[in-house]
Amino acid sequence: MKNVIKDNVSSTLLETEKPNECVLEYKDEIALGEGKPQKFKDKGLLNISFAGQVFKLLASYHLRTYFIKEKKGEGLLVKNIEAIPVYNLVRNVAAGSLVSRFGLEEGKELDCPLIEFYLHATDKEDQLINEDHIVSFGYASKEELKEMHRMASKVNVILKDYFRRRGLKLIDFKLEFGRTEDKRIILAGDFSLESCHLMDVENNNMLLNEASAGDKAKIKQDIETITRKTVKLNKEGYSTVAGFLLFTCILLLTGIHYQNIVILVLAVISFLLTLLSHLFFQRSCPNSC
């Protein structure tokens, strides 16, 4: 039996046979706000695909992550790193506790992204903490905080664009960090469906927020919306190009015309580009760190 390194509602970090590697397994449970955890079939598998896509995307922009590869049906293989006990909450839109704390209008777009630091707490609610506290308590140095802030800003730009192109607005998200053996800051965490808040721009519907807690039908619908717009999108695009290529080949066989040859060449190029992109984002990323 594998030893548990960290366990929370949505995922479990486990040791492996190799001391420098761990497995991040995702559960079929979800808990929103103060609501009790609820089970949803295959939610863990969806989180594997969702988190895998996000980590591969960030690695493609040369961001250091602890992600190694996706283990189909099992979880994510990640590097065993030294966890930093504080995390970032990156906010783009006023929502949740930000509204209650400062009296802001719900849904108001912030003038610039807000990057907050929180201290992990096991027996109570995570505490908002400032940078002076973090340095004074020895959680991280000023240089490390500067790097964490820089990486959080870059991740925010990348993810905002990623979700925007899929008809979703990134409200806020949680970002965890760790240290490598050579003491470099590295992105960690689980990037689960519930670790970020999204809004469907088609109907301005907030997805998987605290208001959905206890409403199983709403939670299921929100999970299906995020899955349809993210996890399934790459597969659908890949199939569409392949279908276009097959259709063009049929046209070519039914009559050799110059126009058909041009269409076929363009289809082949499009297919190859899609294939290369698919292979690129499916590869392991151990060298990105």
C-alpha positions in Angstrom: 0.0 0.0 0.0 1.3 3.4 -1.0 2.0 5.9 1.8 -0.2 9.1 1.7 1.8 12.3 1.6 -1.2 14.7 1.4 -4.9 14.1 1.3 -7.8 16.5 0.6 -11.3 16.4 -0.7 -10.5 16.2 -4.4 -7.2 14.5 -4.6 -4.6 12.4 -2.8 -0.8 12.6 -3.2 0.9 9.2 -2.8 4.5 7.9 -2.7 5.8 5.6 -5.4 8.6 3.1 -5.7 10.9 6.0 -6.8 11.7 8.5 -4.0 11.8 11.4 -6.5 8.3 10.7 -7.9 4.7 10.7 -6.6 1.3 10.0 -7.9 -1.5 12.5 -7.7 -4.8 10.6 -7.7 -8.2 12.3 -8.1 -11.3 11.4 -6.3 -14.9 11.3 -7.5 -15.9 13.7 -4.7 -16.5 17.4 -4.8 -17.1 19.9 -2.0 -18.1 23.5 -2.7 -17.9 26.1 0.1 -19.1 24.7 3.4 -21.1 22.0 1.7 -20.5 18.3 2.3 -18.5 16.3 -0.2 -20.7 14.7 -2.9 -19.8 11.9 -5.3 -20.0 12.1 -9.1 -19.2 9.2 -11.3 -16.0 9.6 -13.4 -15.3 13.1 -11.9 -11.8 11.9 -10.9 -11.1 10.8 -14.5 -12.2 14.2 -15.8 -9.9 15.9 -13.3 -7.0 13.9 -14.6 -7.6 15.0 -18.1 -8.4 18.6 -17.1 -5.2 18.9 -14.9 -3.1 17.2 -17.4 -4.1 19.6 -20.1 -3.4 22.6 -17.9 0.1 21.4 -16.8 1.0 20.6 -20.4 -0.2 24.0 -21.5 1.9 25.8 -18.8 5.0 23.7 -19.6 4.7 24.7 -23.3 5.2 28.3 -22.1 8.4 27.3 -20.3 6.9 27.4 -16.8 8.5 25.0 -14.3 5.9 22.5 -13.0 6.2 19.3 -11.0 4.1 17.5 -13.7 5.9 14.5 -15.4 3.1 12.7 -17.3 -0.5 11.7 -17.2 -1.2 8.1 -16.1 -4.4 7.2 -17.9 -7.1 6.2 -15.4 -4.8 6.5 -12.4 -3.7 10.1 -12.0 -0.7 12.3 -12.6 2.9 11.3 -12.1 4.6 14.3 -10.5 8.0 15.1 -9.0 8.4 14.8 -5.3 9.2 18.3 -4.2 9.4 20.3 -1.0 5.9 21.9 -0.5 5.6 25.6 0.4 2.9 26.0 3.0 1.4 29.2 1.4 -0.4 29.4 -1.9 -1.7 32.1 -4.2 -5.3 32.9 -4.9 -5.3 34.9 -8.2 -8.5 36.9 -8.7 -9.7 38.6 -11.9 -13.3 39.3 -10.9 -14.9 40.3 -7.6 -16.5 37.1 -6.2 -16.8 35.1 -2.9 -15.0 36.5 0.1 -13.7 39.4 -1.8 -17.2 40.8 -2.1 -18.1 40.2 1.6 -14.7 41.6 2.9 -14.6 44.8 0.8 -18.2 45.4 -0.2 -17.4 45.1 -3.9 -20.1 44.5 -6.6 -20.4 40.8 -7.4 -19.0 40.1 -10.8 -17.1 43.4 -11.1 -14.0 43.1 -13.3 -11.0 44.1 -11.2 -8.8 46.9 -12.6 -5.8 44.6 -12.4 -5.5 40.9 -11.3 -5.2 40.6 -7.5 -2.7 38.0 -6.2 -3.3 37.0 -2.6 -1.3 34.7 -0.3 -3.0 32.2 2.0 -1.6 29.9 4.6 -2.6 26.2 4.5 -4.4 25.2 7.6 -5.5 21.6 8.5 -7.8 22.3 11.4 -9.4 25.6 10.4 -10.0 27.8 7.4 -7.0 28.9 5.4 -5.7 32.3 6.6 -5.1 35.3 4.4 -1.4 36.3 5.0 0.8 39.1 3.8 4.3 38.9 2.4 6.0 40.2 5.6 4.4 37.4 7.6 5.6 34.8 5.1 9.2 36.1 5.3 9.2 36.6 9.1 7.8 33.1 9.7 10.4 31.5 7.4 7.9 30.1 4.8 9.6 31.7 1.9 12.3 34.4 1.1 11.7 37.7 -0.5 13.3 36.4 -3.7 11.0 33.3 -3.7 7.9 35.5 -3.2 9.0 37.7 -6.1 9.3 34.5 -8.3 6.0 33.2 -7.1 4.3 36.5 -7.9 5.9 36.5 -11.4 4.9 33.0 -12.1 1.3 33.5 -10.9 1.0 36.6 -13.2 2.2 34.6 -16.2 -0.1 31.6 -15.4 -3.0 34.0 -15.1 -2.4 35.5 -18.6 -2.1 32.0 -20.1 -5.2 30.5 -18.4 -7.4 33.6 -19.1 -6.7 33.3 -22.8 -7.0 29.5 -22.7 -10.5 29.6 -21.2 -11.6 32.7 -23.2 -11.0 30.7 -26.4 -13.3 28.1 -25.0 -16.2 30.4 -24.1 -15.3 30.6 -20.4 -14.2 33.5 -18.2 -11.6 32.8 -15.5 -12.9 34.4 -12.2 -10.1 33.2 -9.9 -7.9 30.2 -9.2 -5.7 28.6 -6.6 -2.0 28.2 -7.4 0.4 26.1 -5.2 4.2 26.1 -5.2 7.1 24.0 -4.1 10.9 23.8 -4.2 13.1 21.5 -6.3 16.3 19.9 -4.9 18.3 22.8 -6.2 15.8 25.2 -4.4 14.1 26.6 -7.5 10.4 27.6 -7.2 8.2 25.2 -9.1 4.4 25.1 -9.8 2.5 22.3 -7.9 -1.0 21.6 -6.8 -3.8 19.7 -8.4 -5.5 22.1 -10.8 -8.8 20.4 -10.3 -12.2 21.5 -11.7 -13.0 23.0 -8.3 -9.6 24.8 -7.7 -10.6 27.5 -10.2 -13.9 29.4 -10.6 -15.2 29.9 -14.2 -18.1 31.6 -15.8 -19.9 30.5 -19.0 -19.9 33.6 -21.2 -22.9 32.3 -23.1 -25.2 32.9 -20.2 -23.1 34.5 -17.5 -23.6 31.3 -15.4 -21.1 30.9 -12.6 -19.8 27.4 -12.6 -19.0 25.3 -9.5 -19.2 28.2 -7.1 -20.4 28.2 -3.5 -23.9 28.9 -4.5 -24.0 25.5 -6.2 -23.2 23.7 -2.9 -25.9 21.1 -2.1 -27.5 21.4 -5.6 -26.4 18.1 -7.1 -28.2 18.8 -10.4 -26.5 22.2 -10.8 -23.1 20.7 -9.9 -23.5 17.9 -12.5 -24.6 20.4 -15.2 -21.6 22.7 -14.3 -19.1 19.7 -14.6 -20.6 18.8 -17.9 -20.3 22.3 -19.2 -16.6 22.6 -18.2 -15.9 19.2 -19.6 -17.5 19.9 -22.9 -15.6 23.2 -23.3 -12.2 21.9 -22.2 -11.5 18.2 -21.8 -13.5 17.1 -24.9 -12.5 20.1 -27.1 -9.1 18.8 -28.3 -10.6 15.3 -29.2 -13.4 16.9 -31.2 -11.1 19.2 -33.1 -8.8 16.3 -33.9 -11.7 14.3 -35.2 -13.1 17.2 -37.3 -9.8 17.6 -39.2 -9.5 13.9 -39.8 -13.1 13.9 -41.1 -12.3 16.8 -43.4 -9.3 14.9 -44.7 -11.4 11.8 -45.4 -14.1 13.8 -47.2 -11.5 15.5 -49.4 -10.0 12.1 -50.3 -13.4 10.9 -51.4 -13.8 14.0 -53.6 -10.4 13.4 -55.1 -11.3 9.7 -55.9 -14.6 10.7 -57.6 -12.9 13.1 -60.0 -9.3 14.3 -60.3 -9.5 18.1 -60.6 -7.0 20.8 -59.9 -9.2 22.3 -57.2 -9.5 19.0 -55.4 -5.8 18.5 -55.4 -5.3 21.9 -53.8 -8.0 21.1 -51.2 -6.3 17.8 -50.5 -2.9 19.4 -50.0 -4.4 22.0 -47.6 -6.3 19.2 -45.7 -3.1 17.1 -45.4 -1.2 20.2 -44.0 -4.0 20.9 -41.6 -4.1 17.3 -40.5 -0.4 17.1 -39.9 -0.3 20.4 -38.0 -3.2 19.1 -35.8 -1.3 15.8 -35.3 1.9 17.5 -34.3 0.1 19.8 -31.9 -1.7 16.7 -30.4 1.5 14.9 -30.0 3.3 17.9 -28.5 0.6 18.4 -25.8 0.5 14.7 -25.0 4.2 14.3 -24.5 5.8 14.1 -21.0 7.3 17.3 -19.8 10.1 16.4 -17.4 12.7 18.6 -19.1 10.6 21.8 -18.9 11.9 22.4 -15.4 
